[in-house]
Amino acid sequence: MLTDMRDSYIQTAQIKPSNLLVGDNPRLIDEWQIAPNLWDAVRVSVDKRNESGLYILTDSNSIDKTAIMHTGTGRIDTLQMYPMSLYESGESNGKVSLSALFEGKALPEDCTSDLTVDGIIMAACRGGWPSAVIKKTAKAKLMISGSYFDSLCRDDVSNVDNIKRDEKGTRLLLRSYARNISTFASNRTILRDINANFSMSETTFYDYLKALQKLYVIKDVEAWCPSIRSKTAIQSSDKKEFVDPSIAVAALGVAPEYFNTDLKAFGFIFETLCIRDLRVYSSSMGGTISYYHDRYGLEADAVLHLKDGRYALIEIKLGSKEIEEGAAHLKEIEKLIAEYNANEKQPPLRLPDLKIVITGTPYGYKREDGVFVIPIGCLKN
């Protein structure tokens, strides 16, 4: 809704919402949750016209479902919008297509990324927010995520469902979450961290957590638990993640320069950046992202599943020295699946269609063992 017409539009939506649907199609209605009865007006219009692609409803927050009369099933499809990937922001050259790899196509001969480690750090700290990407200076780019974080803690966490929540408690929760991103830290560990500086009950903690999930701030990665080892050996709890790495950076209160001398810490931020991009790329292919980890230390930082059963095992390594370790993990998981298929009477598990190590390095290639090494600055859907 245009800002200068906001009040007029809201009043029209309350009295006769169908008036706002008059005009050329497809018709975009931004921040429709301000006048939630527009949802039902759209549903009625779609029924009457029996056409698809008539309206695009966008909003930045979760909607209170009690404010609408109809779910929209069969008429309205929902699509979660993520922050921009590196390919969308122009920082990945897109030389390597994930969908092309799944189709068996080879890597391009010139699989080289111009994105330096400093560039990756800046991109992660800035985030995939469109308003940040188009800013001219580094200072202006970095201000967006900081401003978003402040607004989130001060206003959004309470406005999402009209329940007052404490700003300090929200900041401490997100800071602890940021310290534990890309790990399997328990919620109890995070709550204990919060209570070192602020009194928060377990019930209140889960209430805040739910609000932050509604706001699409926190988005953990679920575990992939194939039957290749006993259930007690496989990590099944969610891995802590934000929807965008810049939220973690803002919660920690650090600048890009901080990571120049602490690349180990940035490795966790880098994983969040790669998970964000993998979610964006996989969603366009109808795919989902999970992870594999067991108590023996064997892991795949991400598992990209497609609806037809194909999947890729993925390790995320910032530097070149870690590539060999990542590739070894992927090959070992593949070996375990093959052994399971040979020894068990159960229906066989599909072997991975792709094994990929995503890096922050300049060069991409396919190893002799079949593992693809792909710079995040070359990747696209």
SVG drawing of the C-alpha trace seen along z (x, -y; Angstrom):
<svg xmlns="http://www.w3.org/2000/svg" viewBox="-18 -11 63 70">
<polyline fill="none" stroke="black" stroke-width="0.4" points="0.0,0.0 1.3,-3.5 2.2,-5.3 0.3,-8.5 -2.9,-6.5 -2.5,-4.1 -5.5,-5.3 -7.7,-5.5 -6.9,-2.0 -7.4,-0.6 -10.8,-2.3 -11.8,-0.9 -10.6,2.6 -12.8,2.4 -15.9,1.2 -15.7,2.8 -12.4,4.7 -13.4,5.8 -12.8,2.2 -9.1,2.6 -9.1,5.6 -10.3,3.6 -7.6,3.0 -5.1,4.8 -3.9,8.2 -1.8,9.6 -2.4,7.1 0.1,6.7 -1.2,5.9 1.8,5.2 1.5,5.6 -2.0,7.0 -1.9,8.3 -2.7,4.7 -6.2,5.3 -6.5,9.1 -10.1,9.2 -8.5,8.6 -7.6,12.3 -11.2,13.4 -12.0,10.8 -9.3,12.3 -10.7,15.8 -14.2,14.7 -12.8,12.9 -10.8,16.0 -13.9,18.2 -16.0,15.8 -13.4,15.4 -12.1,18.9 -8.6,17.7 -5.1,18.1 -2.4,15.6 -4.8,12.7 -3.3,11.4 0.1,11.3 -0.3,10.7 2.9,9.9 3.6,9.3 6.7,9.0 5.2,10.7 3.1,13.7 -0.6,13.2 -3.1,13.9 -5.1,16.7 -8.1,15.9 -8.5,12.7 -9.4,14.5 -12.4,16.7 -11.0,19.0 -7.7,20.8 -7.4,20.2 -6.9,23.9 -7.3,24.5 -7.3,20.8 -4.2,19.2 -0.7,20.7 1.9,19.5 5.5,19.0 8.2,18.0 10.4,15.3 14.1,15.4 16.7,12.7 18.6,12.4 21.2,15.1 24.7,14.2 23.6,14.9 20.6,12.6 22.8,9.8 25.3,10.3 28.2,11.5 28.0,15.1 28.7,15.3 26.4,18.3 28.8,20.4 27.7,23.6 24.0,24.5 22.8,27.0 20.0,28.2 22.4,28.7 24.6,30.8 21.6,33.0 21.0,33.5 24.6,34.8 26.1,31.8 29.8,31.1 31.3,28.1 32.3,25.3 35.9,25.2 36.4,21.7 34.9,22.4 36.4,19.5 35.0,17.0 36.1,13.4 34.6,13.3 37.4,12.9 37.2,13.9 36.9,10.2 34.0,10.0 32.3,13.0 32.7,11.5 31.2,8.2 28.3,10.0 27.5,12.1 27.7,9.1 25.5,7.0 23.0,9.7 20.7,10.4 18.3,7.5 17.5,5.7 17.7,2.3 21.2,3.1 22.5,4.5 21.6,1.3 23.3,-1.1 26.5,-2.8 28.8,-2.7 29.9,0.1 28.7,-1.9 25.2,-2.4 25.0,1.3 25.8,2.5 23.4,0.1 20.4,2.0 20.9,5.2 21.7,3.3 18.5,1.2 16.5,4.3 17.9,6.0 17.0,3.0 13.5,2.8 13.0,6.5 14.0,6.5 12.2,3.3 8.9,3.6 8.4,6.6 8.8,9.3 5.8,7.8 3.8,6.7 3.8,10.1 1.0,11.3 0.3,8.2 2.0,9.7 4.5,7.5 8.0,8.9 11.1,7.5 13.6,5.9 16.6,6.9 15.4,10.5 15.0,10.7 18.5,9.3 20.1,11.7 18.3,14.7 19.4,13.7 22.9,13.1 23.1,16.5 21.6,18.0 24.2,16.2 27.0,17.7 25.6,21.1 24.7,20.9 25.5,23.9 25.8,26.1 23.6,28.5 23.5,26.5 20.4,27.3 17.7,24.8 18.5,25.4 22.1,24.2 20.8,21.0 18.3,20.4 21.2,20.9 23.2,18.3 20.3,15.8 19.8,16.3 23.4,15.4 22.3,11.8 18.5,11.8 15.8,13.8 13.7,15.8 11.6,18.9 11.5,21.9 7.9,21.1 8.8,17.5 11.9,18.7 9.8,20.9 7.2,18.1 10.0,15.7 11.4,18.5 8.0,19.1 7.6,15.4 11.0,15.2 10.1,18.2 6.9,16.5 8.9,13.5 11.1,15.8 14.2,14.7 15.1,18.1 15.0,21.0 16.7,24.1 17.9,27.0 16.2,30.3 18.2,33.6 18.3,36.3 18.2,39.6 18.7,42.5 18.9,46.0 22.5,46.4 23.4,46.3 21.5,46.9 19.1,44.1 21.1,43.4 24.2,42.7 22.5,40.2 22.0,36.5 18.3,35.8 18.0,32.3 17.7,29.3 20.8,27.3 20.6,23.6 20.4,21.2 19.1,17.8 17.3,17.0 20.2,14.6 23.8,14.4 23.6,10.7 21.2,11.2 23.8,13.2 26.4,10.5 24.1,7.8 23.2,9.8 26.9,10.2 27.5,6.5 30.6,6.9 31.9,5.4 33.4,7.2 36.9,6.2 36.4,8.4 36.5,11.6 39.7,10.6 41.5,12.0 39.0,14.6 38.2,16.7 37.4,19.7 34.4,17.8 33.5,16.6 33.4,20.2 30.1,20.6 28.7,17.4 29.9,18.7 27.9,21.9 24.8,19.8 25.4,17.8 25.7,21.0 22.6,22.6 20.6,19.4 21.7,19.6 21.1,23.4 17.6,22.8 17.0,20.2 18.3,22.3 16.6,25.5 13.2,23.9 13.2,23.0 13.7,26.7 11.0,27.8 13.7,29.1 14.4,29.0 17.6,28.7 18.5,30.9 21.8,32.1 23.5,35.3 25.6,35.8 26.4,38.7 28.2,39.2 31.2,40.5 31.8,37.1 30.7,38.0 28.7,35.2 27.2,33.5 26.5,29.9 23.6,29.9 21.6,32.5 19.6,31.1 16.6,33.3 14.5,33.1 10.9,34.3 11.8,37.1 14.2,38.7 17.5,37.4 19.7,35.7 23.1,34.1 25.4,34.5 27.1,31.2 29.9,30.1 30.7,26.4 34.3,25.4 35.6,21.8 39.3,22.6 41.1,25.0 42.8,26.9 39.5,28.3 38.4,29.6 40.0,33.0 38.3,33.5 34.9,32.5 35.2,34.8 36.2,37.7 33.1,37.2 30.9,37.3 32.6,40.4 32.3,42.2 28.5,41.5 28.1,42.9 30.1,45.9 27.9,46.5 24.8,46.3 26.3,48.8 27.1,51.2 23.6,50.8 22.1,51.8 24.4,54.8 23.7,56.1 20.1,55.2 17.0,56.9 15.1,53.6 14.4,51.7 17.8,50.1 18.5,46.5 19.3,44.3 23.0,43.5 23.7,39.7 23.4,38.3 25.9,35.5 28.7,35.0 29.7,31.3 32.1,29.3 31.1,25.6 34.0,23.3 35.1,19.7 38.0,20.4 38.4,19.1 38.5,22.4 35.9,25.1 36.6,28.5 35.6,32.2 37.9,34.4 38.9,37.9 36.7,39.4 33.6,37.7 33.3,35.0 32.6,31.5 34.4,28.6 32.4,25.4 33.1,21.8 30.0,20.2 30.8,17.3 30.0,19.6 26.8,21.2 23.2,20.7 20.0,22.7"/>
</svg>
